[in-house]
């Protein structure tokens, strides 16, 4: 991920990835969101609608809508256009606007709100977590994580890298734990109530933990969870984290160089061409710019801003490590069903397209292709660690 708190693009439509004439690894009939997960999203949407209808939210939301409409603001015109609300009834427009206002104005101001509203947001998040992430679900996740951790340690043990680097990696990965929120108000999510509901699985480098959110429930089976957990473990020593938390030469330098190549993932470098102008404009501090120059593969929440290219090597490397771990697991169908959904990536995204993640990283791994009974493809470049 670009950082611990970033959000992924939203799935929009399904795709079929066919390599070298093999059967598609993504089948539109089989890869739709599970009915259980769709019901979960429905429950969250209903809860948001109820929250948005409370006087503390609906009052200022309605007043803002009236003001923008009277002023013929392009903001409200674009908002309606993006949601195809041009011909909708007034009550539908009002309902959708209140929900939008609740998410993007009210939740965004937490905890700088009236105590009653703050408490309502806290209860909102706590209720969703308690209801959806029940003990039996947590137990399932923990079991899959333990399996992933064992496979990751096994793969690192096999790697032909210097003993000092290997020992450091084993220590780091062995210490990773899952983080479960026990109460929103005093959790690490407390500054991000909306994101707390939309997060799935994300590595936190400071705590060396994998944050668990509601979106984790979209992953259907252990093989998928193994690949997702392994991806997040890869962020513990991706190029940015290696330069920040480890000493010595990066043992994966050749792999990252390979992942940059067009024959592989084609991961783009971070674009620093506008860094000086951003400093002059006051939108980037010279201190942060200096730190970023010392770590040229790192992406921060503050930089690069949307529209400027973030470094894509971090996500590509995490996918590569995920594929390495997944090659040791048991499966008969392609596990990363979540990547069978096309993403609406913002300009400068830290991700390469989902189709490329599947074809150029996961399916480039010979062991994964073998498990899927797929023939070798000479057009794919596997970034082997030598």
Protein Blocks (a to p, Z undefined) as FASTA:
>chain_A
ZZlkbccdddfbdcdddeehiacfbdfklmgccfklmmmmmmmmmmmmmmmmpmklmmmm
mmmmmmmmmnopaklmmmmmmnopmlpcfklmmmmmmmmmmmmmmmmmpccbcfklmmmm
mmmmmmmmmmmmgfklmmmmmmmmmmmmmmmmmmmmmpccdfklmmmmmmmmmmpccddd
fbfklmcklmmmmlmmmpcbdcdfklopacddfklmmpmbfklmmmmmmmmmmmmmgmkl
mmmmmgcjdfklmmmmmmmpmklnopacddfklmmmmmmnopacfklmmmmmmmmmbccf
kbccehiacdfklmmmmmmmmmmmmmmmccfbdfklmlmpccdddehiabdcfklmmmmm
mmmpmklmmmnopacdfkbccdddZZ
